[in-house]
Amino acid sequence: MLTAFGRAFKTPDLRKKLLFTFLIIVVYRLGAHVPTPGVSYKAVQECMVGADSTQGFLGLANLFSGGALLQLSIFALGIMPYITASIIIQLLTVVIPRFEALKKEGQAGQTKMTQYTRYLTIGLAILQSSTLITFAQNPSQLFGNPKCTQILTDNSVVTILIMVLTMTAGTGLIMWLGELVTDRGVGNGMSILIFTSIAAGFPGSLWAIQQRDGRWDIFLGVILMGFLIIALVVFVEQSQRRIPVQYAKRMVGRRVYGGTSTYIPMKVNMAGVIPVIFAASLIALPALAAQFAVKPDGTGPAWATWVQTYFVRGDHPLYMVAYTLLILFFTFFYVSITFNPTEVADNMKKYGGFIPGIRAGRPTAEYLQYVLTRITVPGAIYLALISLIPLIALVLVGANQNFPFGGTSILIIVGVGLETVKQIESQLQQRHYEGFLR
């Protein structure tokens, strides 16, 4: 990886792209520390001391914003509204025929889908910023710190509207920065910004483990375990089942097409990090509902007390079992809607392709479905195990659920890192191509 970056800086075009990407990252991180109008930055910093709000969806959103969410900065919502909008649009593609038709129209349809995603992102940003400000009016629940009483300097309607407008504009600016990186920088802009947000919390999370116990042996052990987990994640993320495909020769005019051999790469983890995000969001809903049901004096209905006992802290076995089952379910669900064996088989038949030993058409679709089911089982178990690492760390070393070497953080860090390095290497090969003649 370091060799690829070193060679890239020696190439003028790539050096400009890398420097532009770093500049956008700096702007993004600066915005994460600029407070929203109407928020007392000093009070927020005091509330952060002893805060325990790393659970569920709120902790996930704070992770994706690089800690900007709990600081109520202008980039408080981070990239989360765009991620949610992208997932919703992708799911609606299966349900709404209009979206499915746009998906098949090529570049023009993709541009239209991107525009819909932007509109939905702004709508979700308005909704999420309003929800965050509502929580900020009761900061003791937002930060999990009973000593935190007031962080807003003004509760007037005008101030709240300005805060909603500022956070929504911040989300729009982040979306624009991500698209700039995609067009003029290196890698996928949105993924790079998510990578930056998560990587920014790594040093603090590791140092918090050392400060909690004051033991360097535990600290070094966690780092060594982190390297082993990263190696495992890289191995699984690169693993794939290659299904051979043979294309028959066909005459078109005087030219012969086909006769080539290729393969269909089916990754072990075809779902990526999406099932983990779905599971974390869904399992946080009962705790969120119970938080609203419990009165300020601590009393509330029996179901709310039960939820707060079993579904708030990640170190409870019932929470772990429910979280694991949700990840397994969403892995199979997401893979089933993103990979259609019947469509792949029809496209292969249309262009004269076939799998050796398998008849074209329905037998090919059944074979692909069989392979897909078998390869998704270890992929789902792998996602569940990686996601349980922060919860196990919560029990063993007392680390919070933002434990860096596990869950969504390590999956995104490794996935984006591998994809970015691949893009850099492909561009290096284009610029340093050696011909047959010297």
TILUM-110006 format. One line per field, with one value per residue (C-alpha): residue number from 1; residue in three letters; x negated, y negated, z negated. Coordinates in Angstrom, 3 decimals, decimal comma. Each point is the difference from the previous one (the first is absolute). Layout:
lumvo NUM / ...;
mike ALA / ...;
X X / ...;
Y Y / ...;
Z Z / ...;
end
This chain:
lumvo 1 / 2 / 3 / 4 / 5 / 6 / 7 / 8 / 9 / 10 / 11 / 12 / 13 / 14 / 15 / 16 / 17 / 18 / 19 / 20 / 21 / 22 / 23 / 24 / 25 / 26 / 27 / 28 / 29 / 30 / 31 / 32 / 33 / 34 / 35 / 36 / 37 / 38 / 39 / 40 / 41 / 42 / 43 / 44 / 45 / 46 / 47 / 48 / 49 / 50 / 51 / 52 / 53 / 54 / 55 / 56 / 57 / 58 / 59 / 60 / 61 / 62 / 63 / 64 / 65 / 66 / 67 / 68 / 69 / 70 / 71 / 72 / 73 / 74 / 75 / 76 / 77 / 78 / 79 / 80 / 81 / 82 / 83 / 84 / 85 / 86 / 87 / 88 / 89 / 90 / 91 / 92 / 93 / 94 / 95 / 96 / 97 / 98 / 99 / 100 / 101 / 102 / 103 / 104 / 105 / 106 / 107 / 108 / 109 / 110 / 111 / 112 / 113 / 114 / 115 / 116 / 117 / 118 / 119 / 120 / 121 / 122 / 123 / 124 / 125 / 126 / 127 / 128 / 129 / 130 / 131 / 132 / 133 / 134 / 135 / 136 / 137 / 138 / 139 / 140 / 141 / 142 / 143 / 144 / 145 / 146 / 147 / 148 / 149 / 150 / 151 / 152 / 153 / 154 / 155 / 156 / 157 / 158 / 159 / 160 / 161 / 162 / 163 / 164 / 165 / 166 / 167 / 168 / 169 / 170 / 171 / 172 / 173 / 174 / 175 / 176 / 177 / 178 / 179 / 180 / 181 / 182 / 183 / 184 / 185 / 186 / 187 / 188 / 189 / 190 / 191 / 192 / 193 / 194 / 195 / 196 / 197 / 198 / 199 / 200 / 201 / 202 / 203 / 204 / 205 / 206 / 207 / 208 / 209 / 210 / 211 / 212 / 213 / 214 / 215 / 216 / 217 / 218 / 219 / 220 / 221 / 222 / 223 / 224 / 225 / 226 / 227 / 228 / 229 / 230 / 231 / 232 / 233 / 234 / 235 / 236 / 237 / 238 / 239 / 240 / 241 / 242 / 243 / 244 / 245 / 246 / 247 / 248 / 249 / 250 / 251 / 252 / 253 / 254 / 255 / 256 / 257 / 258 / 259 / 260 / 261 / 262 / 263 / 264 / 265 / 266 / 267 / 268 / 269 / 270 / 271 / 272 / 273 / 274 / 275 / 276 / 277 / 278 / 279 / 280 / 281 / 282 / 283 / 284 / 285 / 286 / 287 / 288 / 289 / 290 / 291 / 292 / 293 / 294 / 295 / 296 / 297 / 298 / 299 / 300 / 301 / 302 / 303 / 304 / 305 / 306 / 307 / 308 / 309 / 310 / 311 / 312 / 313 / 314 / 315 / 316 / 317 / 318 / 319 / 320 / 321 / 322 / 323 / 324 / 325 / 326 / 327 / 328 / 329 / 330 / 331 / 332 / 333 / 334 / 335 / 336 / 337 / 338 / 339 / 340 / 341 / 342 / 343 / 344 / 345 / 346 / 347 / 348 / 349 / 350 / 351 / 352 / 353 / 354 / 355 / 356 / 357 / 358 / 359 / 360 / 361 / 362 / 363 / 364 / 365 / 366 / 367 / 368 / 369 / 370 / 371 / 372 / 373 / 374 / 375 / 376 / 377 / 378 / 379 / 380 / 381 / 382 / 383 / 384 / 385 / 386 / 387 / 388 / 389 / 390 / 391 / 392 / 393 / 394 / 395 / 396 / 397 / 398 / 399 / 400 / 401 / 402 / 403 / 404 / 405 / 406 / 407 / 408 / 409 / 410 / 411 / 412 / 413 / 414 / 415 / 416 / 417 / 418 / 419 / 420 / 421 / 422 / 423 / 424 / 425 / 426 / 427 / 428 / 429 / 430 / 431 / 432 / 433 / 434 / 435 / 436 / 437 / 438;
mike MET / LEU / THR / ALA / PHE / GLY / ARG / ALA / PHE / LYS / THR / PRO / ASP / LEU / ARG / LYS / LYS / LEU / LEU / PHE / THR / PHE / LEU / ILE / ILE / VAL / VAL / TYR / ARG / LEU / GLY / ALA / HIS / VAL / PRO / THR / PRO / GLY / VAL / SER / TYR / LYS / ALA / VAL / GLN / GLU / CYS / MET / VAL / GLY / ALA / ASP / SER / THR / GLN / GLY / PHE / LEU / GLY / LEU / ALA / ASN / LEU / PHE / SER / GLY / GLY / ALA / LEU / LEU / GLN / LEU / SER / ILE / PHE / ALA / LEU / GLY / ILE / MET / PRO / TYR / ILE / THR / ALA / SER / ILE / ILE / ILE / GLN / LEU / LEU / THR / VAL / VAL / ILE / PRO / ARG / PHE / GLU / ALA / LEU / LYS / LYS / GLU / GLY / GLN / ALA / GLY / GLN / THR / LYS / MET / THR / GLN / TYR / THR / ARG / TYR / LEU / THR / ILE / GLY / LEU / ALA / ILE / LEU / GLN / SER / SER / THR / LEU / ILE / THR / PHE / ALA / GLN / ASN / PRO / SER / GLN / LEU / PHE / GLY / ASN / PRO / LYS / CYS / THR / GLN / ILE / LEU / THR / ASP / ASN / SER / VAL / VAL / THR / ILE / LEU / ILE / MET / VAL / LEU / THR / MET / THR / ALA / GLY / THR / GLY / LEU / ILE / MET / TRP / LEU / GLY / GLU / LEU / VAL / THR / ASP / ARG / GLY / VAL / GLY / ASN / GLY / MET / SER / ILE / LEU / ILE / PHE / THR / SER / ILE / ALA / ALA / GLY / PHE / PRO / GLY / SER / LEU / TRP / ALA / ILE / GLN / GLN / ARG / ASP / GLY / ARG / TRP / ASP / ILE / PHE / LEU / GLY / VAL / ILE / LEU / MET / GLY / PHE / LEU / ILE / ILE / ALA / LEU / VAL / VAL / PHE / VAL / GLU / GLN / SER / GLN / ARG / ARG / ILE / PRO / VAL / GLN / TYR / ALA / LYS / ARG / MET / VAL / GLY / ARG / ARG / VAL / TYR / GLY / GLY / THR / SER / THR / TYR / ILE / PRO / MET / LYS / VAL / ASN / MET / ALA / GLY / VAL / ILE / PRO / VAL / ILE / PHE / ALA / ALA / SER / LEU / ILE / ALA / LEU / PRO / ALA / LEU / ALA / ALA / GLN / PHE / ALA / VAL / LYS / PRO / ASP / GLY / THR / GLY / PRO / ALA / TRP / ALA / THR / TRP / VAL / GLN / THR / TYR / PHE / VAL / ARG / GLY / ASP / HIS / PRO / LEU / TYR / MET / VAL / ALA / TYR / THR / LEU / LEU / ILE / LEU / PHE / PHE / THR / PHE / PHE / TYR / VAL / SER / ILE / THR / PHE / ASN / PRO / THR / GLU / VAL / ALA / ASP / ASN / MET / LYS / LYS / TYR / GLY / GLY / PHE / ILE / PRO / GLY / ILE / ARG / ALA / GLY / ARG / PRO / THR / ALA / GLU / TYR / LEU / GLN / TYR / VAL / LEU / THR / ARG / ILE / THR / VAL / PRO / GLY / ALA / ILE / TYR / LEU / ALA / LEU / ILE / SER / LEU / ILE / PRO / LEU / ILE / ALA / LEU / VAL / LEU / VAL / GLY / ALA / ASN / GLN / ASN / PHE / PRO / PHE / GLY / GLY / THR / SER / ILE / LEU / ILE / ILE / VAL / GLY / VAL / GLY / LEU / GLU / THR / VAL / LYS / GLN / ILE / GLU / SER / GLN / LEU / GLN / GLN / ARG / HIS / TYR / GLU / GLY / PHE / LEU / ARG;
X 0,000 / -2,750 / -1,945 / 3,024 / 0,438 / -3,716 / 0,057 / 3,203 / -1,655 / -2,726 / 2,626 / 1,131 / 3,669 / 0,478 / -1,833 / 2,490 / 2,915 / -1,417 / -0,725 / 3,509 / 1,461 / -2,068 / 1,175 / 3,658 / -0,694 / -1,497 / 3,051 / 2,293 / -1,806 / -0,073 / 3,771 / 0,450 / -1,299 / 1,919 / 2,960 / 3,526 / 1,525 / 1,949 / -2,221 / -2,356 / -3,259 / -1,377 / 3,084 / -0,233 / -3,640 / 0,935 / 2,812 / -2,390 / -1,997 / 1,517 / 2,447 / 1,359 / 1,900 / -1,743 / 2,931 / 2,180 / 0,782 / -1,151 / -3,461 / -0,066 / 0,944 / -2,620 / -2,587 / 0,835 / -0,189 / -3,439 / 1,347 / 1,648 / 3,499 / -0,484 / -1,834 / 3,066 / -2,254 / 1,083 / -0,968 / 1,775 / 2,050 / -3,061 / 0,541 / 2,746 / 2,982 / -1,641 / -0,700 / 3,601 / 1,350 / -2,207 / 1,155 / 3,678 / -0,303 / -1,773 / 2,755 / 2,727 / -1,588 / 1,340 / 3,484 / 0,686 / -0,001 / -0,966 / -3,249 / -0,736 / 0,432 / -2,338 / -2,614 / 0,008 / -0,318 / -3,735 / -1,688 / 3,120 / 2,036 / -2,812 / -0,171 / 3,728 / -0,320 / -2,854 / 2,224 / 2,756 / -2,583 / -1,052 / 3,577 / 0,655 / -3,289 / 1,102 / 3,400 / -1,591 / -2,473 / 2,904 / 1,669 / -3,183 / -1,144 / 3,410 / -0,216 / -3,543 / 0,998 / 2,955 / -2,441 / -2,333 / 2,752 / -0,425 / -3,810 / -0,186 / 1,621 / -1,930 / -3,416 / 0,943 / -1,421 / 2,308 / -2,141 / 0,757 / 2,964 / -0,121 / -1,960 / 2,280 / -0,402 / 3,503 / 3,116 / 1,940 / 1,632 / -2,215 / -3,191 / 1,194 / 0,873 / -3,471 / -1,564 / 2,054 / -0,923 / -3,697 / -0,228 / 1,948 / -2,301 / -2,976 / 1,323 / 0,430 / -3,564 / -1,354 / 1,877 / -1,547 / -3,496 / 0,407 / 1,010 / -2,995 / -2,340 / 1,650 / -0,380 / -3,374 / -1,640 / -0,842 / 2,579 / 3,673 / 0,556 / 2,716 / -2,014 / -3,115 / 1,915 / 1,406 / -3,512 / -1,288 / 2,727 / -0,640 / -3,797 / 0,149 / 1,414 / -2,606 / -2,699 / 2,506 / 1,645 / -3,361 / -1,303 / 3,245 / -0,684 / -3,465 / 1,270 / 2,804 / -2,306 / -3,383 / -1,549 / -2,243 / 0,206 / 3,769 / -0,553 / -2,640 / 2,126 / 2,934 / -2,238 / -1,373 / 3,532 / 0,953 / -2,667 / 1,260 / 3,588 / -1,073 / -1,850 / 3,113 / 2,267 / -2,345 / -0,118 / 3,788 / 0,711 / -2,330 / 1,438 / 2,326 / 1,462 / -0,741 / 2,637 / -1,433 / 2,003 / -0,622 / 1,295 / 0,726 / -1,299 / 2,512 / -0,215 / 1,130 / -0,586 / -3,547 / -1,189 / -0,120 / 1,000 / -0,203 / -2,045 / -1,458 / -0,107 / 0,706 / 1,488 / 2,648 / -1,663 / 2,236 / -1,514 / 0,363 / 1,231 / 2,276 / 2,108 / -2,859 / 0,743 / 3,693 / 1,427 / -1,922 / 1,420 / 3,524 / -0,326 / -1,470 / 2,749 / 2,849 / -1,216 / -0,285 / 3,688 / 1,365 / -2,532 / 0,941 / 3,713 / -0,662 / -2,024 / 3,045 / 2,344 / -1,988 / 0,866 / -2,648 / 0,400 / -1,006 / 3,432 / 1,724 / 1,849 / -1,256 / -1,010 / -2,211 / -1,770 / -0,528 / -1,447 / -2,357 / -1,181 / -0,684 / -0,262 / -2,037 / -3,325 / -1,802 / -1,584 / 3,268 / 0,257 / 3,561 / -1,171 / -2,845 / 2,291 / 2,557 / -2,740 / -1,524 / 3,346 / 0,785 / -3,378 / 0,526 / 3,497 / -0,984 / -3,028 / 2,188 / 2,660 / -2,410 / -1,849 / 3,307 / 1,049 / -3,400 / -0,909 / 2,698 / -1,068 / 2,867 / -1,045 / -3,659 / 0,960 / 2,204 / -2,795 / -2,450 / 2,441 / 0,651 / -3,694 / -0,715 / -1,649 / 0,277 / -1,540 / -1,861 / 2,115 / 3,137 / 2,748 / 0,859 / 3,168 / 1,777 / -2,648 / -2,635 / 2,181 / 0,560 / -3,728 / -0,850 / 2,624 / -1,492 / -3,531 / 1,264 / 1,754 / -3,015 / -2,451 / 2,282 / 0,068 / -3,701 / 0,266 / 2,883 / -1,793 / -3,139 / 1,954 / 1,644 / -3,340 / -1,704 / 2,963 / -0,077 / -3,640 / 0,854 / 2,688 / -2,446 / -2,588 / 2,626 / 0,123 / -3,709 / -1,839 / 2,859 / -0,403 / 3,061 / 1,803 / -2,210 / -2,836 / -2,062 / -0,917 / 3,428 / 3,493 / 0,743 / -3,223 / -2,479 / 2,162 / 0,178 / -3,649 / -1,297 / 2,553 / -0,561 / -3,757 / -0,181 / 2,249 / -1,956 / -3,355 / 1,401 / 1,066 / -3,408 / -1,796 / 2,254 / -0,761 / -3,722 / 0,108 / 1,604 / -2,734 / -2,952 / 0,954 / -2,962 / 0,552 / -1,343 / -2,694 / -2,623;
Y 0,000 / -2,454 / 0,907 / -0,805 / -3,391 / -0,720 / 0,737 / -2,023 / -3,129 / 0,305 / -0,248 / -3,634 / 0,770 / 2,390 / -2,330 / -2,779 / 2,378 / 1,198 / -3,535 / -1,082 / 2,959 / -0,881 / -3,621 / 1,097 / 2,264 / -2,943 / -2,173 / 2,830 / 0,497 / -3,757 / -0,182 / 2,792 / -2,355 / -3,181 / -0,309 / -0,574 / -3,423 / 0,212 / 2,688 / -0,675 / 1,657 / -0,214 / 1,741 / 2,723 / 0,708 / 0,257 / 2,405 / 2,134 / 0,720 / 3,181 / 0,350 / 3,476 / -0,304 / 2,545 / 2,391 / 0,888 / -2,231 / -3,188 / 1,459 / 1,184 / -3,452 / -1,607 / 2,457 / -0,853 / -3,738 / 0,286 / -1,125 / -3,116 / 1,179 / -0,312 / -3,294 / -1,354 / -1,558 / -1,219 / 3,467 / 1,765 / 2,282 / 0,976 / 2,315 / 2,031 / -1,618 / 0,765 / 3,612 / 0,454 / -1,612 / 2,187 / 3,166 / -1,031 / -0,770 / 3,313 / 1,905 / -1,895 / 1,076 / 3,501 / -1,265 / -2,939 / 0,870 / -3,577 / 0,251 / 3,425 / -1,432 / -2,898 / 2,441 / 1,729 / -3,255 / -0,292 / -3,309 / -2,147 / 2,133 / 0,037 / -3,808 / -0,178 / 2,459 / -2,080 / -3,075 / 1,820 / 1,057 / -3,626 / -1,165 / 2,787 / -0,808 / -3,594 / 1,177 / 2,476 / -2,665 / -2,290 / 2,864 / 1,175 / -3,515 / -0,709 / 3,259 / -0,779 / -3,474 / 1,541 / 2,309 / -2,932 / -1,685 / 2,882 / 0,438 / 2,399 / 2,696 / -1,001 / 0,313 / 2,550 / -2,413 / -0,975 / -3,075 / -1,477 / -2,367 / -2,675 / -0,344 / -2,273 / -3,726 / -0,744 / 2,158 / -2,457 / 1,162 / -2,253 / 1,418 / 3,585 / -0,678 / -1,483 / 3,110 / 2,310 / -2,072 / -0,019 / 3,762 / 0,704 / -2,334 / 1,797 / 3,317 / -1,504 / -1,348 / 3,416 / 1,591 / -2,536 / 0,575 / 3,733 / -0,463 / -2,305 / 2,717 / 2,541 / -2,276 / -1,650 / 2,092 / 3,643 / 2,625 / -0,274 / -3,324 / 1,141 / 3,059 / -2,119 / -2,366 / 2,930 / 1,459 / -3,345 / -0,272 / 3,473 / -0,248 / -3,295 / 1,859 / 2,789 / -1,755 / -1,187 / 3,432 / 1,764 / -2,514 / 0,267 / 3,727 / -0,740 / -2,777 / 2,143 / 2,643 / -1,698 / 3,281 / -0,003 / 3,801 / -0,204 / -2,928 / 1,855 / 3,162 / -1,909 / -1,386 / 3,470 / 1,385 / -2,895 / 0,993 / 3,593 / -1,168 / -2,271 / 2,921 / 2,175 / -2,686 / -0,587 / 3,763 / 0,402 / -3,223 / 1,168 / 3,542 / 0,893 / 2,972 / -0,204 / 1,705 / 0,716 / -1,266 / 0,993 / -2,077 / 1,832 / -1,327 / -1,806 / -1,658 / -3,621 / -0,969 / 1,040 / -0,216 / 2,729 / -0,938 / 2,032 / 3,073 / -1,497 / 1,264 / -2,152 / 0,402 / -1,439 / -1,170 / 0,684 / -1,507 / 1,696 / -3,292 / -1,231 / -2,130 / -2,163 / -1,999 / -0,657 / 2,872 / -1,283 / -3,510 / 1,391 / 2,187 / -2,781 / -2,403 / 2,462 / 1,226 / -3,610 / -0,754 / 1,723 / -1,869 / -3,272 / 0,619 / 0,920 / -3,186 / -2,073 / 2,149 / -0,323 / -3,093 / -2,382 / 1,538 / 3,409 / 1,612 / 1,431 / 2,995 / 3,525 / 0,572 / -3,117 / 1,233 / 3,413 / -1,560 / -2,237 / 3,036 / 2,330 / -2,091 / -3,059 / 1,407 / 2,122 / 2,280 / 1,870 / 3,491 / -0,655 / -3,153 / 1,928 / 2,816 / -2,428 / -2,029 / 3,144 / 1,283 / -3,385 / -0,079 / 3,534 / -0,898 / -3,276 / 1,611 / 2,533 / -2,654 / -2,542 / 2,574 / 1,297 / -3,445 / -1,062 / 3,199 / 1,499 / 3,453 / 0,087 / -3,341 / 1,066 / 3,290 / -1,777 / -2,444 / 2,870 / 1,846 / -3,175 / -0,411 / 3,692 / 0,674 / 3,169 / 1,630 / 3,203 / 3,006 / -2,094 / -0,577 / -3,614 / -1,597 / 1,301 / 2,635 / -2,767 / -2,211 / 2,911 / 0,726 / -3,649 / -0,113 / 3,161 / -1,451 / -3,351 / 1,603 / 2,073 / -2,895 / -2,407 / 2,261 / -0,474 / -3,665 / -0,598 / 1,816 / -2,040 / -3,285 / 1,107 / 0,943 / -3,242 / -2,009 / 1,802 / -0,953 / -3,447 / 1,589 / 2,652 / -2,742 / -1,816 / 3,024 / 0,877 / -3,332 / -2,409 / -1,700 / -1,689 / 1,072 / -2,302 / 2,477 / -0,669 / 3,539 / 1,387 / -0,619 / -2,560 / -1,950 / 2,697 / 1,209 / -3,492 / -0,854 / 3,152 / -0,025 / -3,640 / 0,332 / 3,013 / -1,611 / -3,284 / 1,749 / 2,048 / -3,186 / -1,608 / 3,085 / 0,180 / -3,661 / 0,622 / 2,881 / -2,263 / -2,621 / 2,407 / 2,459 / 1,771 / 1,025 / 3,065 / -2,035 / -1,735;
Z 0,000 / -0,980 / 3,157 / 2,146 / -1,669 / 0,365 / 3,721 / 0,383 / -1,442 / 2,641 / 2,761 / 0,572 / 0,854 / -2,885 / -2,372 / 0,794 / -0,591 / -3,313 / -1,239 / 1,011 / -1,932 / -3,095 / 0,249 / 0,012 / -2,990 / -1,924 / 0,773 / -1,097 / -3,313 / -0,700 / 0,502 / -2,546 / -2,716 / 0,932 / -2,417 / 1,240 / -0,850 / -3,241 / -1,550 / -2,896 / 1,029 / -3,561 / -1,414 / 2,654 / -0,893 / -3,671 / 0,848 / 2,041 / -3,173 / -1,417 / 2,884 / 0,701 / 3,270 / 2,172 / 0,179 / 2,949 / 2,933 / -1,749 / -0,528 / 3,618 / 1,290 / -2,250 / 1,349 / 3,618 / -0,728 / -1,616 / -3,379 / 1,471 / -0,948 / -3,754 / 0,472 / 1,853 / 2,641 / 3,437 / 1,326 / -2,858 / 2,253 / 2,012 / 2,934 / -1,721 / 1,836 / 3,351 / -1,004 / -1,137 / 3,185 / 2,201 / -1,771 / 0,259 / 3,733 / 0,566 / -1,820 / 1,867 / 3,285 / -0,681 / -0,921 / 2,364 / 3,747 / 0,919 / -1,983 / 1,470 / 3,521 / -0,831 / -1,241 / 3,406 / 1,986 / -0,551 / -0,747 / 0,516 / -2,394 / -2,559 / 0,112 / -0,701 / -2,905 / -1,432 / 0,146 / -1,906 / -2,577 / -0,497 / -0,529 / -2,497 / -1,782 / -0,614 / -1,255 / -2,401 / -1,138 / -0,990 / -1,880 / -1,751 / -0,942 / -1,542 / -1,968 / -1,158 / -1,207 / -1,861 / -1,785 / -0,649 / -2,033 / -2,455 / 0,100 / -2,936 / 2,188 / 3,136 / -1,669 / -2,644 / -2,580 / -2,911 / -0,746 / 3,428 / -0,268 / 2,749 / 3,226 / 2,077 / -0,503 / 1,278 / 0,406 / 2,172 / 3,239 / 2,134 / -1,522 / 0,445 / 3,647 / 0,548 / -1,574 / 2,246 / 3,057 / -0,944 / -0,544 / 3,205 / 1,946 / -1,569 / 1,311 / 3,470 / -0,126 / -1,032 / 2,898 / 2,386 / -1,438 / 0,493 / 3,631 / 0,543 / -1,263 / 2,308 / 3,041 / -0,647 / -2,696 / -0,664 / -0,900 / -0,849 / -1,774 / -2,409 / -1,008 / -0,550 / -2,320 / -1,985 / -0,194 / -1,310 / -2,644 / -1,378 / 0,171 / -1,937 / -3,003 / -0,031 / -2,105 / -2,610 / -0,289 / -0,407 / -2,527 / -1,996 / -0,431 / -1,381 / -2,270 / -1,391 / -1,488 / 0,216 / 1,161 / 3,030 / 0,392 / 0,651 / 2,334 / 2,043 / -0,042 / 1,473 / 2,775 / 0,831 / 0,042 / 2,291 / 2,548 / -0,042 / 0,537 / 2,871 / 1,641 / -0,367 / 1,442 / 2,964 / 0,677 / -0,059 / 1,936 / 2,782 / 0,030 / 2,846 / 1,814 / 3,730 / 2,123 / 3,486 / 2,982 / 3,619 / 2,914 / 3,264 / 3,298 / 2,213 / 3,401 / 0,409 / 3,619 / 0,768 / -3,569 / -2,623 / -3,540 / -3,172 / -0,628 / -3,161 / -3,563 / -3,034 / -3,445 / -2,321 / -3,249 / -3,008 / -3,147 / -3,358 / -1,449 / 2,778 / -2,348 / -1,289 / -3,140 / 0,778 / -2,160 / -3,031 / 0,491 / 0,396 / -3,103 / -2,161 / 1,089 / -0,597 / -3,389 / -1,155 / 0,670 / -3,178 / -2,166 / 1,707 / -0,605 / -3,638 / -0,464 / 0,955 / -2,123 / -3,254 / -2,046 / -1,403 / -3,474 / 1,381 / -0,026 / 3,054 / 1,447 / -0,618 / 3,629 / -0,049 / -3,141 / 1,597 / 3,165 / -1,970 / -1,962 / 2,936 / 3,180 / -0,927 / -1,132 / 2,567 / -2,609 / -0,680 / 1,623 / 1,215 / 1,793 / 1,653 / 1,163 / 1,453 / 1,688 / 1,540 / 1,303 / 1,572 / 1,772 / 1,361 / 1,223 / 1,653 / 1,678 / 1,821 / 0,664 / 1,505 / 2,118 / 1,357 / 1,264 / 1,391 / 1,869 / 2,226 / 1,309 / 2,535 / 1,507 / 0,181 / 1,641 / 2,566 / 0,893 / 0,430 / 2,277 / 1,986 / 0,873 / 0,517 / -3,347 / -2,068 / -3,046 / 1,017 / -0,951 / -0,690 / 2,546 / 0,823 / -1,354 / -3,090 / -0,985 / 0,005 / -2,224 / -2,422 / -0,090 / -0,682 / -2,770 / -1,526 / 0,023 / -1,286 / -2,973 / -0,943 / 0,247 / -1,910 / -3,084 / -0,902 / 1,041 / -2,413 / -2,833 / 0,713 / -0,223 / -3,255 / -1,596 / 1,049 / -1,322 / -3,360 / -0,639 / -1,482 / -2,203 / -1,261 / -0,593 / -2,070 / -2,307 / -0,097 / -0,094 / -0,674 / 3,391 / 1,424 / 3,167 / 2,054 / -0,586 / 3,141 / 1,066 / 0,729 / 1,270 / 2,677 / -0,623 / 0,991 / 2,915 / 1,496 / -0,692 / 1,695 / 2,835 / 0,968 / -0,417 / 2,332 / 2,620 / -0,031 / 0,374 / 2,902 / 1,776 / -0,555 / 1,324 / 3,071 / 0,803 / -0,548 / 2,475 / 2,600 / -0,410 / -0,258 / 2,674 / 1,580 / 3,596 / 1,758 / 1,790 / -2,140;
end
